[in-house]
Amino acid sequence: MLRLFKKILATSGILCCFGFTIGDITDFTGETSISRSASDLSVSSGLDILLNDVAITNNGRMAITFLDESNLRLTEHSEVVIDSVIYDPNPDKSKMVLNFAQGTARFASGKLALMNKSNIRINTPVATIGIRGTDFTTTIDELGRSLIILLPDASGAASGEITVTNEAGTVVLDEAFEATSVATISSPPVQPVKVENITVAQIDNMFIVSPPDEIEQAIEEEQSDSYDSNILDIDFLEFTELERDYFKEIGETLDDYNELDIDYLNVDFLQDLLLVLDMRDPLSLKKKRGRVNIEGTLLGYDPQTQYNTIVDRAAGTVWFYRQVTGVISLRFDSDANFDIYTYTDERPSIIKLGDGGNSITIRQQGG
């Protein structure tokens, strides 16, 4: 009866704004909460959802149903901000904006004719998802990197169509279990691929730690194309590196870093899963077609890890170089297998070279 009353309000010219109920909790398990006006509310079935509420799951799950019967489901360690929801008698004037911050969430648009589906927008830290009557999941790590998968309807066909857009481009998902991945706001979404042999129940945060093979292959192919394209842009006649005095540029900071700063034994194998998610970069090079396997940082300069990664194929070496609060310089044979744990004032990072296994831990603090 309460839900029916809310629907009547919504279709009678009442706009949903701050302070008005726009949905409620329809299911929850484990440790969950609603953050509202700097207060954390205990979750219970039927709890009203208001604008600017933040749905948070720690070791739990939560389902929210909106007035138009749109459904939002969050798995463990997820966070979604209810940014803007307006219901108008004219569905073309209704709108919904949700901000997915982290974790895995599933959104299914409502069946009631209260809102034009094109007015629904789902934001992630690196992309915007446009909806045309659909059901999909988004998995986001703590760096904002996003994996989006379009889900099937009851018949197994695509549940609709979504667009994934950022400042670098747009892709369209229109097949069941079609997926794309977005690394940063300025890097284009990966071209859609069909993920095989999965079910809806299998989609959770583990896809950040271990993305579907189809996504990893698509990422690798696009990086390979970019690498091959970029190398053609190099004017080798303009090479001037031998004229640079690196010792003068680096100065006395080289004296601040030595082998004693590397702790080869102190590796925390019990890191929290979210720390692992924060470190893993889905834009990784896989050991296919003879390429060096590097995960957790990009070739060249990576603004996240602040490492410069240089692969010298002629010499058969890989060089990791970082100069922020001090100098870190690590050079390996290209067939080496190491896990490099770096803890600094900025952020920790994990870089995997080859198959990993041999651990190096570096702790560096600013002076």
C-alpha positions as CSV (number, residue, x, y, z in Angstrom):
1,M,0.0,0.0,0.0
2,L,2.8,2.4,0.9
3,R,4.6,1.7,-2.4
4,L,1.3,2.3,-4.3
5,F,0.8,5.6,-2.5
6,K,4.3,6.6,-3.5
7,K,3.5,5.8,-7.1
8,I,0.4,7.8,-7.0
9,L,2.3,10.8,-5.7
10,A,4.9,10.4,-8.3
11,T,2.4,10.4,-11.2
12,S,0.3,13.2,-9.7
13,G,2.7,16.0,-10.5
14,I,4.9,15.8,-7.4
15,L,8.6,16.0,-8.1
16,C,10.9,14.0,-6.1
17,C,13.5,16.3,-4.5
18,F,15.5,16.5,-1.3
19,G,13.5,15.2,1.6
20,F,11.0,13.2,-0.5
21,T,11.1,9.4,-0.7
22,I,12.2,8.1,-4.0
23,G,12.5,4.4,-3.2
24,D,13.2,2.0,-0.4
25,I,15.3,-0.9,0.8
26,T,13.8,-4.2,-0.5
27,D,16.5,-6.6,0.6
28,F,19.8,-6.7,2.5
29,T,22.2,-9.1,4.2
30,G,25.3,-8.6,6.3
31,E,26.9,-5.3,7.2
32,T,25.3,-2.4,5.2
33,S,24.4,1.2,5.8
34,I,22.8,4.3,4.4
35,S,24.9,7.5,4.8
36,R,22.6,10.5,5.1
37,S,23.5,14.1,6.1
38,A,26.8,12.9,7.7
39,S,25.0,10.2,9.7
40,D,25.0,6.4,9.1
41,L,21.6,4.8,9.3
42,S,21.1,1.1,10.1
43,V,19.5,-0.7,7.1
44,S,16.2,-2.3,7.5
45,S,13.6,-3.6,4.9
46,G,11.4,-0.7,3.9
47,L,13.8,2.0,4.9
48,D,13.0,5.1,2.7
49,I,15.7,6.3,0.3
50,L,16.1,10.0,-0.2
51,L,18.2,12.1,-2.6
52,N,21.9,12.4,-1.8
53,D,21.7,9.1,0.2
54,V,24.9,7.0,-0.1
55,A,24.3,3.3,-0.2
56,I,27.2,1.4,1.4
57,T,27.9,-2.3,1.7
58,N,30.9,-3.5,3.7
59,N,30.6,-7.3,4.3
60,G,27.0,-7.4,3.0
61,R,24.6,-6.8,0.1
62,M,21.7,-4.5,-0.5
63,A,18.8,-4.0,-2.9
64,I,17.0,-0.7,-3.5
65,T,13.8,-0.4,-5.5
66,F,12.8,3.0,-6.9
67,L,9.3,4.4,-7.5
68,D,9.4,3.4,-11.2
69,E,10.5,-0.1,-10.2
70,S,14.1,0.5,-11.3
71,N,16.2,-1.9,-9.2
72,L,19.7,-1.3,-7.8
73,R,21.7,-4.2,-6.2
74,L,25.0,-3.8,-4.5
75,T,27.4,-6.6,-3.7
76,E,30.0,-6.5,-0.9
77,H,32.4,-3.5,-0.6
78,S,30.3,-1.3,-2.9
79,E,29.2,2.4,-2.7
80,V,26.5,4.2,-4.8
81,V,25.4,7.8,-4.4
82,I,21.8,8.7,-5.2
83,D,22.6,11.9,-7.0
84,S,19.4,13.0,-8.7
85,V,15.9,11.5,-9.2
86,I,12.9,13.4,-10.5
87,Y,9.5,12.0,-11.3
88,D,7.3,14.2,-13.5
89,P,3.9,13.5,-15.0
90,N,5.7,13.8,-18.4
91,P,8.2,10.9,-18.5
92,D,10.4,13.0,-20.8
93,K,11.0,15.4,-17.9
94,S,11.7,12.7,-15.4
95,K,15.4,11.8,-14.8
96,M,17.7,9.7,-12.7
97,V,21.4,10.1,-12.0
98,L,23.3,7.6,-9.9
99,N,27.0,7.8,-9.1
100,F,28.7,4.3,-8.8
101,A,31.8,4.9,-6.7
102,Q,33.3,1.4,-6.1
103,G,32.5,-2.3,-6.0
104,T,30.0,-4.2,-8.1
105,A,26.4,-3.0,-8.6
106,R,23.6,-4.1,-10.9
107,F,21.0,-1.8,-12.3
108,A,17.8,-2.8,-14.0
109,S,15.6,0.0,-15.4
110,G,12.0,0.1,-14.3
111,K,9.0,-1.3,-16.1
112,L,6.6,1.5,-15.3
113,A,6.2,4.3,-17.8
114,L,7.3,7.0,-15.3
115,M,10.6,7.9,-16.9
116,N,12.1,8.0,-20.4
117,K,15.0,5.6,-20.2
118,S,17.3,7.9,-22.1
119,N,17.0,10.3,-19.1
120,I,18.7,7.7,-16.8
121,R,22.5,8.3,-16.4
122,I,24.9,6.1,-14.4
123,N,28.3,7.7,-13.7
124,T,31.5,5.9,-12.8
125,P,34.7,7.7,-11.9
126,V,35.9,7.3,-15.5
127,A,32.8,7.0,-17.7
128,T,29.1,7.7,-18.1
129,I,26.6,5.0,-18.9
130,G,23.5,5.8,-21.0
131,I,20.6,3.5,-20.8
132,R,17.9,2.4,-23.2
133,G,15.7,0.0,-21.2
134,T,18.3,-2.4,-19.9
135,D,19.9,-4.5,-17.2
136,F,23.7,-4.3,-16.6
137,T,26.5,-4.6,-14.0
138,T,29.4,-2.3,-13.3
139,T,32.5,-3.3,-11.3
140,I,34.7,-0.5,-10.1
141,D,38.0,-0.7,-8.3
142,E,39.3,2.0,-5.9
143,L,41.1,3.8,-8.7
144,G,37.8,4.1,-10.6
145,R,38.7,1.7,-13.3
146,S,35.4,0.3,-14.5
147,L,34.1,-3.0,-16.1
148,I,30.6,-2.8,-17.6
149,I,28.7,-5.9,-18.7
150,L,25.3,-5.9,-20.4
151,L,23.0,-8.6,-19.0
152,P,20.4,-10.8,-20.8
153,D,16.7,-10.7,-20.3
154,A,14.5,-13.6,-19.3
155,S,14.7,-15.1,-22.8
156,G,18.5,-14.9,-22.9
157,A,18.5,-12.0,-25.4
158,A,20.1,-8.6,-24.7
159,S,18.1,-6.7,-22.1
160,G,18.5,-3.5,-24.1
161,E,21.3,-1.2,-25.1
162,I,23.8,0.9,-23.2
163,T,26.4,3.4,-24.2
164,V,29.7,3.9,-22.3
165,T,31.1,7.3,-22.8
166,N,34.0,9.5,-21.6
167,E,36.0,12.3,-23.0
168,A,38.0,9.9,-25.2
169,G,35.2,8.1,-26.9
170,T,32.0,6.0,-26.8
171,V,31.2,2.4,-27.3
172,V,27.8,0.6,-27.5
173,L,26.8,-2.6,-25.8
174,D,23.8,-4.3,-27.4
175,E,24.4,-8.1,-27.0
176,A,23.9,-10.2,-23.9
177,F,27.1,-10.5,-21.8
178,E,28.9,-8.0,-24.0
179,A,31.4,-6.0,-22.0
180,T,33.8,-3.1,-22.0
181,S,36.5,-1.8,-19.7
182,V,37.5,1.8,-19.0
183,A,40.8,2.7,-17.3
184,T,40.8,6.5,-17.0
185,I,38.6,9.4,-18.0
186,S,41.0,10.3,-20.8
187,S,41.5,6.8,-22.2
188,P,38.8,5.4,-24.6
189,P,36.6,2.5,-23.5
190,V,37.8,-0.9,-24.8
191,Q,36.0,-2.1,-27.9
192,P,33.1,-4.4,-26.7
193,V,33.7,-8.1,-26.5
194,K,31.4,-11.0,-25.7
195,V,32.1,-12.7,-22.4
196,E,31.5,-16.4,-22.7
197,N,30.6,-19.1,-20.1
198,I,29.5,-16.8,-17.2
199,T,26.3,-16.3,-15.4
200,V,24.9,-13.2,-13.6
201,A,25.7,-14.8,-10.3
202,Q,29.4,-15.0,-11.1
203,I,29.8,-11.2,-11.6
204,D,31.3,-9.7,-8.5
205,N,34.4,-7.8,-7.3
206,M,36.7,-10.7,-8.3
207,F,36.4,-9.4,-11.9
208,I,38.7,-6.6,-10.9
209,V,41.3,-9.0,-9.6
210,S,40.8,-11.4,-12.5
211,P,38.9,-9.8,-15.4
212,P,37.3,-12.0,-18.0
213,D,39.8,-13.4,-20.5
214,E,38.0,-11.7,-23.4
215,I,38.5,-8.3,-21.7
216,E,42.2,-8.9,-21.0
217,Q,42.8,-10.0,-24.6
218,A,40.9,-6.9,-26.0
219,I,43.0,-4.6,-23.7
220,E,46.2,-6.3,-24.8
221,E,45.4,-6.0,-28.5
222,E,44.5,-2.3,-28.2
223,Q,47.7,-1.7,-26.2
224,S,49.6,-3.6,-28.9
225,D,48.1,-1.5,-31.6
226,S,48.9,1.7,-29.7
227,Y,52.5,0.5,-29.1
228,D,53.0,-0.3,-32.8
229,S,51.5,3.0,-33.8
230,N,53.5,5.1,-31.4
231,I,56.9,3.5,-32.3
232,L,56.3,4.7,-35.9
233,D,56.0,8.2,-34.7
234,I,59.5,8.3,-33.2
235,D,62.1,10.3,-35.2
236,F,65.2,8.3,-34.3
237,L,67.3,11.0,-36.0
238,E,66.2,13.4,-33.2
239,F,67.7,11.1,-30.5
240,T,69.5,13.4,-28.0
241,E,69.5,11.3,-24.8
242,L,73.3,10.9,-24.9
243,E,73.6,14.7,-24.5
244,R,71.8,14.6,-21.2
245,D,73.6,14.6,-17.8
246,Y,71.4,12.4,-15.7
247,F,73.6,12.7,-12.7
248,K,73.3,16.5,-12.8
249,E,69.5,16.3,-13.2
250,I,69.1,13.8,-10.4
251,G,71.6,15.5,-8.1
252,E,72.0,14.4,-4.6
253,T,68.7,12.5,-4.5
254,L,70.7,9.5,-5.8
255,D,72.5,9.5,-2.4
256,D,69.2,9.2,-0.6
257,Y,68.3,5.8,-2.0
258,N,70.4,2.7,-1.8
259,E,70.0,-1.0,-1.6
260,L,69.3,-0.9,2.2
261,D,66.0,0.8,1.4
262,I,64.7,-2.4,-0.3
263,D,63.2,-4.8,2.2
264,Y,63.4,-8.2,0.4
265,L,61.7,-10.2,3.2
266,N,58.9,-7.9,4.5
267,V,55.9,-8.8,2.2
268,D,52.4,-8.7,3.6
269,F,50.7,-11.7,2.0
270,L,47.5,-11.0,3.9
271,Q,46.7,-7.7,2.3
272,D,43.1,-6.6,2.3
273,L,41.3,-7.5,-1.0
274,L,40.5,-3.9,-1.6
275,L,44.2,-3.0,-1.4
276,V,44.9,-5.6,-4.0
277,L,42.1,-4.1,-6.2
278,D,43.6,-0.7,-5.8
279,M,47.0,-2.0,-7.0
280,R,45.9,-4.1,-10.0
281,D,45.8,-2.2,-13.3
282,P,43.7,-4.0,-15.9
283,L,45.7,-2.3,-18.6
284,S,48.5,-4.9,-18.5
285,L,50.7,-6.6,-21.0
286,K,50.3,-10.3,-21.1
287,K,52.9,-12.8,-22.1
288,K,51.4,-13.5,-25.5
289,R,53.1,-13.3,-28.9
290,G,56.4,-13.0,-27.2
291,R,55.7,-9.8,-25.3
292,V,57.0,-9.1,-21.8
293,N,54.4,-9.6,-19.1
294,I,54.0,-6.4,-16.9
295,E,51.0,-5.9,-14.7
296,G,50.2,-3.0,-12.3
297,T,51.7,-0.2,-14.3
298,L,51.8,1.2,-17.8
299,L,54.6,1.3,-20.3
300,G,56.3,4.7,-20.2
301,Y,55.1,7.0,-17.4
302,D,52.2,5.9,-15.3
303,P,50.6,8.8,-13.3
304,Q,49.1,6.3,-10.9
305,T,52.2,4.4,-9.8
306,Q,54.5,7.3,-10.8
307,Y,56.9,4.7,-12.3
308,N,58.6,5.1,-15.7
309,T,58.7,1.6,-17.3
310,I,61.2,1.1,-20.1
311,V,61.4,-2.2,-22.0
312,D,64.7,-2.5,-23.9
313,R,64.1,-5.3,-26.2
314,A,67.6,-5.2,-27.7
315,A,69.2,-5.5,-24.3
316,G,66.6,-7.9,-23.0
317,T,65.9,-5.8,-19.9
318,V,63.1,-4.0,-18.1
319,W,63.8,-0.8,-16.2
320,F,61.5,0.6,-13.5
321,Y,62.4,4.1,-12.5
322,R,60.7,6.4,-10.1
323,Q,61.8,9.8,-8.8
324,V,59.4,11.6,-6.4
325,T,60.5,11.8,-2.8
326,G,63.6,9.8,-3.7
327,V,64.9,7.6,-6.4
328,I,63.8,4.0,-7.1
329,S,65.7,2.3,-10.0
330,L,65.2,-1.4,-10.6
331,R,66.5,-3.2,-13.7
332,F,65.7,-6.8,-14.5
333,D,66.1,-9.3,-17.3
334,S,63.0,-9.3,-19.4
335,D,62.3,-13.0,-18.5
336,A,62.6,-12.4,-14.7
337,N,59.7,-13.1,-12.4
338,F,59.1,-10.6,-9.6
339,D,56.3,-9.0,-7.5
340,I,57.4,-5.4,-6.6
341,Y,55.6,-3.9,-3.6
342,T,56.1,-0.1,-3.3
343,Y,54.9,1.8,-0.2
344,T,55.3,5.6,-0.4
345,D,53.6,8.7,1.0
346,E,51.5,9.0,-2.1
347,R,50.0,5.5,-2.5
348,P,51.1,1.9,-2.4
349,S,51.5,-0.1,-5.7
350,I,52.1,-3.6,-6.8
351,I,53.9,-4.4,-10.1
352,K,54.1,-7.9,-11.4
353,L,56.9,-8.8,-13.8
354,G,56.7,-12.1,-15.7
355,D,54.9,-14.7,-13.5
356,G,55.8,-13.0,-10.3
357,G,56.8,-15.1,-7.3
358,N,60.0,-13.4,-6.1
359,S,59.1,-10.5,-3.9
360,I,60.7,-7.1,-3.5
361,T,59.2,-4.6,-0.9
362,I,60.2,-0.9,-1.0
363,R,59.2,1.5,1.7
364,Q,59.9,5.1,0.9
365,Q,59.0,8.1,3.0
366,G,59.4,11.8,2.2
367,G,62.0,13.7,4.2
